[in-house]
């Protein structure tokens, strides 16, 4: 969708409860349980901040998923209908100089499809 088609992207004031277990499931593939528990505890405490969509992609070194992805289409529909999205859960991987998107990759791709300069809300540790 072209940037000129101004669609306001709304964000929820807090992370949805189901996003923390989703982040845990992903992070357990990368780290041991003790470290994941510590990361999740930190994520619950930090405030929500904002990052440009294009910067999140650059920092994560991930590619944008195609708009035909069903999860992305679900989030794009939320955006078009004016529903808020849950903020992303992000982890800095200093050892590999990259950003880990523990939860919210599909939301990030959906937002990027509307506007690569859009502000994405998230929590980062």
C-alpha positions as CSV (number, residue, x, y, z in Angstrom):
1,X,0.0,0.0,0.0
2,X,1.5,3.4,-1.0
3,X,2.6,5.8,1.7
4,X,0.4,8.5,0.3
5,X,-2.6,6.5,1.3
6,X,-2.5,7.9,4.9
7,X,-3.6,5.2,7.2
8,X,-3.1,6.0,10.9
9,X,-1.4,3.1,12.7
10,X,-2.7,2.7,16.2
11,X,-1.0,0.9,19.1
12,X,-2.3,-0.6,22.3
13,X,-1.1,1.1,25.5
14,X,0.3,-2.2,26.7
15,X,1.6,-5.5,25.3
16,X,-1.1,-8.2,25.0
17,X,-0.8,-11.0,27.6
18,X,-0.4,-13.7,25.0
19,X,2.7,-12.0,23.5
20,X,4.9,-12.8,26.4
21,X,4.5,-16.6,26.1
22,X,5.0,-16.3,22.3
23,X,8.2,-14.4,23.0
24,X,9.3,-17.1,25.5
25,X,8.7,-19.8,23.0
26,X,10.9,-18.1,20.4
27,X,13.6,-17.1,22.9
28,X,13.9,-20.6,24.2
29,X,15.2,-21.6,20.8
30,X,18.1,-19.1,21.3
31,X,18.8,-19.1,25.0
32,X,18.5,-21.3,28.1
33,X,15.4,-21.1,30.3
34,X,17.1,-19.1,33.0
35,X,18.2,-16.4,30.6
36,X,14.8,-16.3,28.9
37,X,13.1,-15.9,32.3
38,X,15.4,-12.9,33.1
39,X,14.7,-11.3,29.7
40,X,10.9,-11.7,30.1
41,X,11.1,-10.2,33.5
42,X,13.0,-7.2,32.2
43,X,10.6,-6.8,29.2
44,X,7.6,-6.7,31.6
45,X,9.2,-3.8,33.5
46,X,10.6,-1.5,30.7
47,X,8.4,1.2,29.2
48,X,7.1,1.2,25.7
49,X,9.2,3.3,23.3
50,X,9.1,3.9,19.5
51,X,11.4,3.0,16.6
52,X,11.1,3.6,12.8
53,X,10.0,0.5,10.9
54,X,12.9,0.7,8.5
55,X,15.4,1.0,11.4
56,X,13.9,-2.1,13.1
57,X,14.4,-4.1,9.9
58,X,17.9,-2.9,9.5
59,X,18.9,-3.7,13.1
60,X,17.2,-7.1,13.0
61,X,18.8,-8.0,9.7
62,X,15.5,-9.7,8.7
63,X,13.6,-9.4,5.4
64,X,10.1,-8.2,5.1
65,X,7.6,-11.1,4.7
66,X,5.3,-10.9,1.7
67,X,1.9,-9.3,2.1
68,X,0.2,-12.6,1.1
69,X,1.2,-14.1,4.5
70,X,-2.0,-14.7,6.5
71,X,-0.7,-13.3,9.7
72,X,0.4,-10.1,8.0
73,X,-3.0,-9.8,6.3
74,X,-4.7,-10.2,9.6
75,X,-2.6,-7.3,11.1
76,X,-3.1,-5.2,7.9
77,X,-6.9,-5.6,8.3
78,X,-6.6,-4.4,12.0
79,X,-4.7,-1.3,10.7
80,X,-7.2,-0.6,8.0
81,X,-10.1,-1.0,10.5
82,X,-8.5,1.4,13.0
83,X,-7.7,-1.3,15.6
84,X,-4.6,-1.0,17.8
85,X,-1.7,-3.4,17.5
86,X,0.2,-4.8,20.4
87,X,3.7,-3.4,20.8
88,X,6.7,-5.5,19.8
89,X,9.0,-7.3,22.2
90,X,12.6,-6.7,21.3
91,X,15.9,-8.0,22.6
92,X,19.4,-6.5,21.8
93,X,21.9,-9.2,20.8
94,X,25.1,-7.3,21.5
95,X,27.3,-10.3,20.7
96,X,26.0,-10.5,17.1
97,X,25.2,-6.8,16.8
98,X,21.6,-7.4,15.8
99,X,18.1,-7.0,17.2
100,X,16.0,-10.0,18.1
101,X,12.3,-9.6,17.5
102,X,11.0,-11.9,20.2
103,X,7.4,-11.2,19.3
104,X,5.8,-9.0,16.7
105,X,7.5,-9.8,13.4
106,X,4.3,-10.1,11.5
107,X,3.0,-6.8,13.0
108,X,6.2,-5.1,12.0
109,X,5.9,-6.4,8.4
110,X,2.3,-5.3,8.2
111,X,3.2,-1.8,9.4
112,X,6.2,-1.6,7.0
113,X,3.8,-2.4,4.2
114,X,1.9,0.8,4.9
115,X,4.8,3.1,5.7
116,X,8.5,2.2,6.1
117,X,8.9,5.5,8.1
118,X,6.1,4.6,10.5
119,X,6.8,4.6,14.2
120,X,6.5,1.1,15.7
121,X,5.9,0.8,19.4
122,X,7.8,-1.8,21.4
123,X,9.6,-2.8,24.5
124,X,13.4,-3.4,24.3
125,X,16.0,-4.9,26.6
